[in-house]
Amino acid sequence: MLYYAIVFLIIALIAGFFGFFGIAGLAASIAKILFVVFIILFVISLVFGRRRRL
């Protein structure tokens, strides 16, 4: 999922460089959403991965 966030960030940067600001804004929004979802899932996996198993 982090891979897709980075891909959309790169797409946004390239689109912004060439002047496609609508596409750049959309790609940046998608990248932000994917990054937040990645962070949430990462924290959840850290919390539940550290639980002691009986």
C-alpha positions as CSV (number, residue, x, y, z in Angstrom):
1,M,0.0,0.0,0.0
2,L,2.9,2.3,0.7
3,Y,4.1,1.5,-2.8
4,Y,0.8,2.8,-4.3
5,A,1.0,6.0,-2.2
6,I,4.5,6.7,-3.5
7,V,3.4,5.9,-7.1
8,F,0.5,8.4,-6.9
9,L,2.8,11.0,-5.3
10,I,5.2,10.6,-8.3
11,I,2.3,10.9,-10.7
12,A,1.1,14.1,-8.9
13,L,4.6,15.6,-9.1
14,I,5.0,14.8,-12.8
15,A,1.5,16.0,-13.7
16,G,2.1,19.2,-11.7
17,F,5.4,19.8,-13.5
18,F,3.7,19.5,-16.9
19,G,0.7,21.7,-15.9
20,F,-2.0,19.1,-15.4
21,F,-3.1,20.6,-12.1
22,G,-6.4,18.8,-11.9
23,I,-4.8,15.4,-12.3
24,A,-2.0,16.4,-10.0
25,G,-4.5,17.4,-7.3
26,L,-6.4,14.2,-7.6
27,A,-3.3,12.0,-7.5
28,A,-2.0,13.9,-4.5
29,S,-5.3,13.4,-2.7
30,I,-5.2,9.7,-3.4
31,A,-1.6,9.5,-2.2
32,K,-2.5,11.2,1.0
33,I,-5.4,8.8,1.6
34,L,-3.4,5.8,0.9
35,F,-0.6,7.0,3.2
36,V,-3.0,7.6,6.1
37,V,-4.5,4.1,5.6
38,F,-1.0,2.6,5.5
39,I,0.0,4.4,8.8
40,I,-3.2,3.3,10.5
41,L,-2.8,-0.4,9.4
42,F,0.9,-0.2,10.4
43,V,0.1,1.0,13.9
44,I,-2.7,-1.6,14.3
45,S,-0.3,-4.4,13.2
46,L,2.3,-3.1,15.7
47,V,-0.1,-3.1,18.6
48,F,-1.6,-6.5,17.8
49,G,1.7,-8.1,16.8
50,R,3.3,-7.2,20.2
51,R,0.5,-8.9,22.2
52,R,1.6,-11.8,24.2
53,R,0.2,-15.1,23.1
54,L,-0.8,-17.6,25.7
